[in-house]
Amino acid sequence: MPMFPTGISTNRSGFTLVELLVVIVILSLISLISLPLMANRGDGDERLMVRRIAGTVKQLYNEATLTRDEHLLMYDFSRNSLQAYRLLSNDGVIEKKSFGRELNLAPLQIKQVNIEGKGTFRTGQVYTRIFPLGWMEATRLFFVKESGGEMQLLFSPLTGSITIDDEQTTVQ
């Protein structure tokens, strides 16, 4: 390897322009994917709670279909909670047996429950019935989010799935 009198090598090593561009493109893609995820971190607890509610409803719907027992989903306004029950018939007496544990809905606050054919409720305890033949009462839950705004959950009577309507409000 030829050397200049000052001791500097003529073989230059380093990154090419193509290598630098590839690294920049990769870093850009990573930031495009991660920035929206970090921006929604404040809604993480609310989204987690909605997933828990959806999972509970779907589990009850499937359980009612498989066991042929009616199930209830109770919304308690004073405790801001959700509790599931299984109705068992023993010698003509219907027993309400707790199914799973009570679900505290914080950071969401129940505002209103609409059950088709029963009406609108804003206080007390309200029940949605889940029937053994693969059907449940059409229910719409209205929540106030801790981060501001409101959210609606609509339960599909024929599938037990949930549609989410997330309304963002601006503070003036």
N, C-alpha and C positions, 0 to 999 in steps of 0.2 A: 504494500500500500504506500503510494508516494506521499511524502510529507513536505509541507512548506517549511521554510527555515524557522518559522515561528512555532512550529509544532502542531498546526491545525491540520486535521485529516481532510482529504479531498472527497472521501466517501461520505456523503451526507446521508444521515438516517433521520427518520421522522414520519409523521403521518401525512398521507396523501390527502388531497382535497376530497376525493371520493370517500375515504374512510371517515373524515370529519363530517361529511354530509350524512352518512349512514348513522352515525352516533346522534347527530342533531335530530334526524327524523325519528329515531327510536325514542329519544327523550321527549319529543313533542307528542308522540302517540301515548306514552305513559302519562303525561300530564293531562292530555285530553280525556283519558279514561278516569283518572283519579280526582281531578278537580270537581266534577259534578257530584261525585260520591262524598267528598269532603264538604261541599256546600250544603248537602242535605243532612248533615250529622245532627242538627238541632231537632229534626223531625224523627230521629231514630226511635225514641221511646214511643212516640205516637204510632209509628208504623209497626213497631213490634206488638203493641197492644191490639191493633187492628188485625194483625196476623193471628194473634192468640184467639180473638173473638171468632174469626173466620174458621180457624181450626176446631174450636169447640163446637160451633154450629155444624160443621161438616161431620165431625165425629158423632154427634148426637143423631144427625140425619142417617148416617150409615148404620149406627147401632140400632135405631128404631126399625130400619128396614130389615136388618139381619135377625134381630131377636123377636120381632113382631110385638114389641111392647111400646106403648106411647111414652114419649119423653116430654119434659117441660124445660123451657129456658126462662129463668126468672131474672128480671131486671129490678134491682132495688135502688130507688132514687136516693133514699136517705144514706145508704152505705156506699153508693156509687159502685155497685158490684154486679156481677153476673154469676148465677148459680144454676147448675144443671141437675135435673131430677129424672129418675126413671119411675114410671107408674107400674106397680105390680099388683095383680089381682089374686088375692088369697081368699077362697071361699066367698066370693062376692064382695069382699071388702077391698077397696083400692088403697094400697099403701104407697106413699111418696118416699122413695129412697134416694138419698143424695148420690149423684153421679159425678165423681171427681171432686175437686176442691173449689171453693169460692174464688172467683177471679176479680181482684180489685182493679178497676178500670183506669186508675190514675196513670198517665197525665191527661186522660180524657175525662170529661164530666158529662154524664147523661143529661140532656136537655129535654128530650121528648121522645116518646115511643108511639108510633102509629101502627095499629094492627088492623088489617083490612077486615071489615065487618064488625069490629069491636069499638073502634074509635081512637081518639088521641089521649095520651096519658102524660102527665107532667109530675106526678107525685105518687108515693106509695110503692107497691110491688106489682109488677105487671108480668104476665106469663104469655109466652109464645108456645103453642102446642106443636109437637112434631109427631105425626101419625105414622103407624107401622107400615102403611102401604106406599111409602115413598112420597110423602107430601107433607108440607108444613104451612102454617099460616103466613101469608105475605106480611112481612114486618119491615118497617123503616125506622131505624134508630138515628136520632139526631144528637150529635156530641158537640160540646164546646172544647176546642183544643187549648191546652195550656200555652202554646206558642202564639195563640191568636187565631181567629177564624173559626169556622164551623166545619163539621164533617158529617156526611150522611152515609149510612150503611143500609143497603136494600137487600133483604134476603129473598132469594128466588124460591118460590114455593115448590117447584117441581124438581129442582136439582140440589137444593141446600147450599148453593154457592152464594157469595156475597159480591155485590157491586158497590164500589166506593166512589162517592162524590165528594171530593176534597175542595172546599171553597176557601180561597185565600182572601183575607180581608186586609185592608191597609189601615194603619192607625193614622189619624189626622191630628 
